[in-house]
């Protein structure tokens, strides 16, 4: 059987957005920050994610942008020097 379609549900119609995206977002931010709270704060700010309240803001790039777009905006605030998408 081959895959005929992939569905992305970022508005919460099929999947609980808060239960899935919020923990994943926090995990990625903290992982990219490599334990540095200042870096985590900057990445969260750029993403439109409130680390304290654990909320994705309405203006968040996580909602409106692509994976590549998010990565490009995070790049200057991380230890990485380039993006390689698969």
The first five atom37 places (N, CA, C, CB, O) and aatype in JSON, in Angstrom:
{
  "aatype": [20, 20, 20, 20, 20, 20, 20, 20, 20, 20, 20, 20, 20, 20, 20, 20, 20, 20, 20, 20, 20, 20, 20, 20, 20, 20, 20, 20, 20, 20, 20, 20, 20, 20, 20, 20, 20, 20, 20, 20, 20, 20, 20, 20, 20, 20, 20, 20, 20, 20, 20, 20, 20, 20, 20, 20, 20, 20, 20, 20, 20, 20, 20, 20, 20, 20, 20, 20, 20, 20, 20, 20, 20, 20, 20, 20, 20, 20, 20, 20, 20, 20, 20, 20, 20, 20],
  "atom_mask": [
    [1, 1, 1, 1, 1],
    [1, 1, 1, 1, 1],
    [1, 1, 1, 1, 1],
    [1, 1, 1, 1, 1],
    [1, 1, 1, 1, 1],
    [1, 1, 1, 1, 1],
    [1, 1, 1, 1, 1],
    [1, 1, 1, 1, 1],
    [1, 1, 1, 1, 1],
    [1, 1, 1, 1, 1],
    [1, 1, 1, 1, 1],
    [1, 1, 1, 1, 1],
    [1, 1, 1, 1, 1],
    [1, 1, 1, 1, 1],
    [1, 1, 1, 1, 1],
    [1, 1, 1, 1, 1],
    [1, 1, 1, 1, 1],
    [1, 1, 1, 1, 1],
    [1, 1, 1, 1, 1],
    [1, 1, 1, 1, 1],
    [1, 1, 1, 1, 1],
    [1, 1, 1, 1, 1],
    [1, 1, 1, 1, 1],
    [1, 1, 1, 1, 1],
    [1, 1, 1, 1, 1],
    [1, 1, 1, 1, 1],
    [1, 1, 1, 1, 1],
    [1, 1, 1, 1, 1],
    [1, 1, 1, 1, 1],
    [1, 1, 1, 1, 1],
    [1, 1, 1, 1, 1],
    [1, 1, 1, 1, 1],
    [1, 1, 1, 1, 1],
    [1, 1, 1, 1, 1],
    [1, 1, 1, 1, 1],
    [1, 1, 1, 1, 1],
    [1, 1, 1, 1, 1],
    [1, 1, 1, 1, 1],
    [1, 1, 1, 1, 1],
    [1, 1, 1, 1, 1],
    [1, 1, 1, 1, 1],
    [1, 1, 1, 1, 1],
    [1, 1, 1, 1, 1],
    [1, 1, 1, 1, 1],
    [1, 1, 1, 1, 1],
    [1, 1, 1, 1, 1],
    [1, 1, 1, 1, 1],
    [1, 1, 1, 1, 1],
    [1, 1, 1, 1, 1],
    [1, 1, 1, 1, 1],
    [1, 1, 1, 1, 1],
    [1, 1, 1, 1, 1],
    [1, 1, 1, 1, 1],
    [1, 1, 1, 1, 1],
    [1, 1, 1, 1, 1],
    [1, 1, 1, 1, 1],
    [1, 1, 1, 1, 1],
    [1, 1, 1, 1, 1],
    [1, 1, 1, 1, 1],
    [1, 1, 1, 1, 1],
    [1, 1, 1, 1, 1],
    [1, 1, 1, 1, 1],
    [1, 1, 1, 1, 1],
    [1, 1, 1, 1, 1],
    [1, 1, 1, 1, 1],
    [1, 1, 1, 1, 1],
    [1, 1, 1, 1, 1],
    [1, 1, 1, 1, 1],
    [1, 1, 1, 1, 1],
    [1, 1, 1, 1, 1],
    [1, 1, 1, 1, 1],
    [1, 1, 1, 1, 1],
    [1, 1, 1, 1, 1],
    [1, 1, 1, 1, 1],
    [1, 1, 1, 1, 1],
    [1, 1, 1, 1, 1],
    [1, 1, 1, 1, 1],
    [1, 1, 1, 1, 1],
    [1, 1, 1, 1, 1],
    [1, 1, 1, 1, 1],
    [1, 1, 1, 1, 1],
    [1, 1, 1, 1, 1],
    [1, 1, 1, 1, 1],
    [1, 1, 1, 1, 1],
    [1, 1, 1, 1, 1],
    [1, 1, 1, 1, 1]
  ],
  "atom_positions": [
    [[0.84, -1.18, 0.0], [0.0, 0.0, 0.0], [0.88, 1.24, 0.0], [-0.95, 0.0, 1.21], [1.83, 1.32, 0.78]],
    [[0.58, 2.19, -0.85], [1.37, 3.42, -0.92], [0.62, 4.56, -0.23], [1.69, 3.78, -2.39], [-0.6, 4.56, -0.14]],
    [[1.38, 5.52, 0.23], [0.8, 6.7, 0.86], [0.23, 7.59, -0.23], [1.85, 7.46, 1.72], [0.93, 7.94, -1.18]],
    [[-1.02, 7.96, -0.08], [-1.67, 8.81, -1.08], [-1.77, 10.26, -0.64], [-3.05, 8.28, -1.38], [-1.93, 11.16, -1.47]],
    [[-1.69, 10.5, 0.66], [-1.79, 11.87, 1.15], [-1.22, 11.97, 2.56], [-3.25, 12.35, 1.12], [-1.2, 10.99, 3.31]],
    [[-0.78, 13.16, 2.9], [-0.35, 13.47, 4.27], [-1.15, 14.69, 4.7], [1.23, 13.72, 4.36], [-1.19, 15.7, 4.0]],
    [[-1.78, 14.58, 5.85], [-2.61, 15.66, 6.36], [-1.92, 16.34, 7.53], [-3.99, 15.13, 6.79], [-1.51, 15.69, 8.48]],
    [[-1.79, 17.66, 7.45], [-1.25, 18.44, 8.55], [-2.41, 19.2, 9.18], [-0.12, 19.43, 8.06], [-3.12, 19.95, 8.51]],
    [[-2.6, 19.0, 10.47], [-3.72, 19.6, 11.19], [-3.18, 20.51, 12.28], [-4.65, 18.51, 11.8], [-3.06, 20.11, 13.43]],
    [[-2.86, 21.75, 11.9], [-2.29, 22.68, 12.88], [-3.36, 23.53, 13.56], [-1.26, 23.57, 12.22], [-3.03, 24.3, 14.46]],
    [[-4.6, 23.41, 13.15], [-5.63, 24.24, 13.78], [-6.43, 23.49, 14.84], [-6.57, 24.77, 12.73], [-7.34, 24.07, 15.44]],
    [[-6.11, 22.22, 15.07], [-6.76, 21.49, 16.15], [-8.08, 20.84, 15.78], [-6.99, 22.39, 17.28], [-8.82, 20.41, 16.66]],
    [[-8.39, 20.75, 14.5], [-9.63, 20.12, 14.08], [-9.63, 18.63, 14.37], [-9.87, 20.36, 12.6], [-10.63, 18.09, 14.84]],
    [[-8.53, 17.96, 14.09], [-8.45, 16.51, 14.27], [-7.59, 16.1, 15.46], [-7.9, 15.88, 13.02], [-7.84, 15.08, 16.1]],
    [[-6.59, 16.89, 15.75], [-5.63, 16.57, 16.81], [-5.63, 17.72, 17.81], [-4.19, 16.33, 16.23], [-5.7, 18.89, 17.42]],
    [[-5.54, 17.41, 19.09], [-5.49, 18.43, 20.13], [-4.17, 19.19, 20.0], [-5.64, 17.81, 21.55], [-3.12, 18.69, 20.39]],
    [[-4.25, 20.4, 19.46], [-3.07, 21.22, 19.18], [-2.25, 21.48, 20.44], [-3.49, 22.54, 18.55], [-1.03, 21.33, 20.43]],
    [[-2.92, 21.86, 21.51], [-2.22, 22.2, 22.76], [-1.52, 20.98, 23.34], [-3.2, 22.78, 23.79], [-0.38, 21.08, 23.81]],
    [[-2.18, 19.83, 23.3], [-1.6, 18.61, 23.89], [-0.44, 18.07, 23.06], [-2.67, 17.54, 24.02], [0.4, 17.33, 23.59]],
    [[-0.37, 18.41, 21.79], [0.68, 17.86, 20.94], [1.78, 18.88, 20.62], [0.08, 17.35, 19.65], [2.96, 18.6, 20.82]],
    [[1.4, 20.05, 20.11], [2.39, 21.03, 19.66], [3.11, 21.74, 20.8], [1.71, 22.04, 18.79], [4.3, 22.04, 20.69]],
    [[2.4, 22.02, 21.9], [3.04, 22.75, 23.0], [4.2, 21.96, 23.61], [2.0, 23.08, 24.09], [5.3, 22.49, 23.7]],
    [[3.99, 20.69, 24.02], [5.13, 19.95, 24.58], [6.25, 19.75, 23.55], [4.66, 18.59, 25.1], [7.43, 19.8, 23.9]],
    [[5.88, 19.51, 22.3], [6.89, 19.31, 21.26], [7.69, 20.59, 21.02], [6.23, 18.85, 19.96], [8.91, 20.54, 20.85]],
    [[7.01, 21.71, 21.01], [7.68, 23.0, 20.81], [8.65, 23.29, 21.94], [6.66, 24.14, 20.7], [9.79, 23.68, 21.7]],
    [[8.2, 23.1, 23.17], [9.08, 23.35, 24.3], [10.3, 22.42, 24.27], [8.32, 23.17, 25.62], [11.42, 22.86, 24.55]],
    [[10.09, 21.17, 23.95], [11.18, 20.2, 23.87], [12.21, 20.61, 22.81], [10.64, 18.8, 23.56], [13.42, 20.57, 23.07]],
    [[11.75, 21.01, 21.65], [12.66, 21.42, 20.57], [13.43, 22.67, 20.97], [11.87, 21.68, 19.26], [14.65, 22.75, 20.77]],
    [[12.74, 23.65, 21.53], [13.41, 24.89, 21.95], [14.49, 24.59, 22.98], [12.39, 25.89, 22.52], [15.61, 25.06, 22.86]],
    [[14.15, 23.81, 23.99], [15.13, 23.51, 25.05], [16.29, 22.66, 24.51], [14.44, 22.77, 26.22], [17.43, 22.83, 24.94]],
    [[15.99, 21.77, 23.57], [17.05, 20.95, 22.97], [17.99, 21.81, 22.13], [16.43, 19.82, 22.1], [19.21, 21.67, 22.22]],
    [[17.43, 22.69, 21.33], [18.26, 23.58, 20.51], [19.08, 24.53, 21.36], [17.39, 24.38, 19.54], [20.19, 24.92, 20.99]],
    [[18.54, 24.92, 22.52], [19.25, 25.83, 23.41], [20.37, 25.15, 24.19], [18.29, 26.47, 24.38], [21.21, 25.82, 24.79]],
    [[20.38, 23.83, 24.19], [21.44, 23.05, 24.84], [21.67, 23.48, 26.29], [22.73, 23.19, 24.05], [22.81, 23.62, 26.74]],
    [[20.55, 23.67, 27.02], [20.66, 23.98, 28.44], [20.86, 25.45, 28.78], [21.76, 23.22, 29.01], [20.92, 25.81, 29.95]],
    [[20.96, 26.3, 27.77], [21.17, 27.73, 28.01], [19.81, 28.44, 28.04], [22.09, 28.35, 26.91], [19.13, 28.55, 27.02]],
    [[19.42, 28.92, 29.21], [18.11, 29.55, 29.38], [17.95, 30.81, 28.53], [17.89, 29.89, 30.83], [16.86, 31.08, 28.02]],
    [[19.01, 31.58, 28.37], [18.93, 32.8, 27.56], [18.65, 32.46, 26.1], [20.24, 33.61, 27.68], [17.84, 33.12, 25.44]],
    [[19.32, 31.43, 25.6], [19.08, 30.99, 24.22], [17.68, 30.44, 24.07], [20.12, 29.93, 23.8], [17.0, 30.74, 23.09]],
    [[17.23, 29.65, 25.03], [15.86, 29.12, 24.99], [14.86, 30.26, 24.97], [15.59, 28.19, 26.21], [13.88, 30.22, 24.23]],
    [[15.11, 31.28, 25.76], [14.22, 32.44, 25.79], [14.17, 33.16, 24.47], [14.66, 33.39, 26.85], [13.09, 33.57, 24.03]],
    [[15.32, 33.31, 23.82], [15.37, 33.99, 22.52], [14.67, 33.17, 21.45], [16.83, 34.27, 22.12], [13.91, 33.71, 20.64]],
    [[14.93, 31.86, 21.43], [14.27, 30.99, 20.45], [12.76, 31.01, 20.65], [14.81, 29.54, 20.57], [12.0, 31.04, 19.68]],
    [[12.33, 30.98, 21.89], [10.9, 31.02, 22.2], [10.3, 32.35, 21.73], [10.66, 30.82, 23.72], [9.22, 32.38, 21.14]],
    [[11.0, 33.44, 22.0], [10.52, 34.76, 21.59], [10.36, 34.83, 20.08], [11.47, 35.86, 22.08], [9.34, 35.3, 19.57]],
    [[11.38, 34.38, 19.36], [11.34, 34.38, 17.89], [10.18, 33.53, 17.38], [12.68, 33.87, 17.31], [9.51, 33.88, 16.41]],
    [[9.94, 32.41, 18.05], [8.88, 31.49, 17.63], [7.49, 31.98, 17.99], [9.11, 30.14, 18.24], [6.5, 31.53, 17.41]],
    [[7.4, 32.89, 18.95], [6.09, 33.29, 19.44], [5.54, 32.27, 20.42], [5.12, 33.48, 18.29], [4.35, 31.93, 20.4]],
    [[6.44, 31.78, 21.29], [6.07, 30.78, 22.29], [6.42, 31.31, 23.66], [6.78, 29.42, 22.02], [7.56, 31.72, 23.89]],
    [[5.46, 31.3, 24.58], [5.7, 31.76, 25.95], [6.13, 30.58, 26.8], [4.42, 32.45, 26.54], [5.32, 29.71, 27.12]],
    [[7.41, 30.55, 27.17], [7.94, 29.42, 27.94], [7.32, 29.32, 29.33], [9.44, 29.55, 28.08], [7.14, 28.22, 29.85]],
    [[6.99, 30.44, 29.94], [6.44, 30.4, 31.29], [5.01, 29.87, 31.31], [6.49, 31.79, 31.92], [4.67, 29.01, 32.12]],
    [[4.18, 30.38, 30.44], [2.78, 29.94, 30.42], [2.58, 28.72, 29.52], [1.88, 31.07, 29.95], [1.51, 28.11, 29.51]],
    [[3.62, 28.37, 28.77], [3.57, 27.24, 27.84], [2.43, 27.43, 26.84], [3.41, 25.91, 28.6], [1.59, 26.54, 26.66]],
    [[2.42, 28.59, 26.2], [1.39, 28.9, 25.21], [2.02, 29.36, 23.91], [0.43, 29.97, 25.75], [3.02, 30.07, 23.9]],
    [[1.41, 28.94, 22.83], [1.81, 29.41, 21.52], [0.95, 30.64, 21.22], [1.65, 28.29, 20.41], [-0.28, 30.55, 21.22]],
    [[1.58, 31.77, 20.97], [0.87, 33.02, 20.74], [0.19, 33.02, 19.38], [1.82, 34.2, 20.86], [0.64, 32.33, 18.46]],
    [[-0.87, 33.78, 19.25], [-1.61, 33.83, 17.98], [-0.75, 34.3, 16.82], [-2.8, 34.75, 18.12], [-0.98, 33.91, 15.67]],
    [[0.24, 35.11, 17.09], [1.12, 35.64, 16.05], [2.33, 34.73, 15.78], [1.61, 37.03, 16.43], [3.23, 35.11, 15.03]],
    [[2.35, 33.57, 16.36], [3.51, 32.67, 16.29], [3.83, 32.22, 14.87], [3.25, 31.45, 17.15], [2.95, 31.93, 14.07]],
    [[5.13, 32.18, 14.58], [5.59, 31.64, 13.3], [5.33, 30.14, 13.22], [7.09, 31.93, 13.09], [5.3, 29.57, 12.13]],
    [[5.14, 29.5, 14.37], [4.85, 28.07, 14.39], [3.5, 27.77, 13.73], [4.85, 27.54, 15.83], [3.29, 26.69, 13.19]],
    [[2.62, 28.72, 13.78], [1.29, 28.57, 13.17], [1.33, 28.96, 11.7], [0.25, 29.42, 13.92], [0.74, 28.28, 10.85]],
    [[2.02, 30.05, 11.4], [1.92, 30.65, 10.07], [3.03, 30.26, 9.1], [1.91, 32.1, 10.21], [2.86, 30.42, 7.89]],
    [[4.15, 29.76, 9.59], [5.3, 29.55, 8.7], [5.57, 28.06, 8.47], [6.53, 30.22, 9.29], [5.03, 27.2, 9.16]],
    [[6.41, 27.8, 7.51], [6.82, 26.43, 7.19], [7.97, 26.0, 8.12], [7.26, 26.31, 5.71], [8.53, 26.83, 8.83]],
    [[8.31, 24.73, 8.09], [9.43, 24.23, 8.88], [10.71, 24.95, 8.47], [9.59, 22.71, 8.69], [11.5, 25.34, 9.32]],
    [[10.92, 25.13, 7.18], [12.11, 25.83, 6.7], [12.12, 27.28, 7.17], [12.19, 25.77, 5.17], [13.16, 27.79, 7.58]],
    [[10.98, 27.93, 7.12], [10.89, 29.32, 7.56], [11.21, 29.46, 9.04], [9.51, 29.88, 7.27], [11.92, 30.38, 9.44]],
    [[10.69, 28.55, 9.85], [10.97, 28.57, 11.29], [12.45, 28.34, 11.53], [10.13, 27.5, 12.02], [13.08, 29.05, 12.32]],
    [[13.01, 27.35, 10.86], [14.43, 27.04, 11.03], [15.3, 28.22, 10.65], [14.82, 25.81, 10.18], [16.28, 28.52, 11.33]],
    [[14.96, 28.91, 9.57], [15.75, 30.07, 9.13], [15.69, 31.21, 10.14], [15.27, 30.56, 7.77], [16.66, 31.94, 10.33]],
    [[14.54, 31.38, 10.78], [14.41, 32.44, 11.78], [15.11, 32.08, 13.08], [12.94, 32.74, 12.05], [15.57, 32.96, 13.81]],
    [[15.2, 30.77, 13.38], [15.9, 30.32, 14.59], [17.42, 30.28, 14.4], [15.39, 28.94, 14.98], [18.17, 30.42, 15.36]],
    [[17.87, 30.09, 13.18], [19.29, 29.87, 12.89], [20.22, 30.92, 13.53], [19.5, 29.87, 11.4], [21.21, 30.53, 14.15]],
    [[19.95, 32.21, 13.41], [20.87, 33.19, 13.99], [20.95, 33.14, 15.52], [20.44, 34.57, 13.57], [21.87, 33.71, 16.12]],
    [[20.0, 32.47, 16.15], [19.95, 32.42, 17.62], [20.36, 31.06, 18.17], [18.56, 32.77, 18.1], [20.16, 30.77, 19.35]],
    [[20.92, 30.23, 17.31], [21.31, 28.87, 17.73], [22.8, 28.66, 17.46], [20.45, 27.8, 16.98], [23.48, 29.51, 16.9]],
    [[23.28, 27.5, 17.87], [24.68, 27.15, 17.64], [24.92, 26.61, 16.23], [25.14, 26.11, 18.67], [26.06, 26.35, 15.84]],
    [[23.85, 26.45, 15.46], [23.98, 25.89, 14.13], [24.38, 26.97, 13.12], [22.67, 25.23, 13.7], [24.12, 28.16, 13.33]],
    [[25.02, 26.55, 12.05], [25.47, 27.5, 11.03], [24.75, 27.33, 9.72], [26.94, 27.36, 10.81], [24.9, 28.16, 8.83]],
    [[23.97, 26.26, 9.57], [23.27, 26.0, 8.32], [22.05, 25.12, 8.59], [24.23, 25.33, 7.28], [21.91, 24.53, 9.65]],
    [[21.18, 25.06, 7.6], [19.97, 24.25, 7.68], [20.03, 23.21, 6.58], [18.69, 25.13, 7.55], [20.34, 23.52, 5.43]],
    [[19.73, 21.98, 6.93], [19.61, 20.92, 5.93], [18.27, 20.24, 6.15], [20.82, 19.89, 6.02], [18.07, 19.54, 7.15]],
    [[17.37, 20.44, 5.22], [16.06, 19.83, 5.32], [16.04, 18.54, 4.55], [14.96, 20.79, 4.82], [16.67, 18.41, 3.49]],
    [[15.33, 17.6, 5.07], [15.25, 16.28, 4.39], [13.9, 16.1, 3.77], [15.53, 15.14, 5.37], [13.64, 15.06, 3.16]]
  ]
}
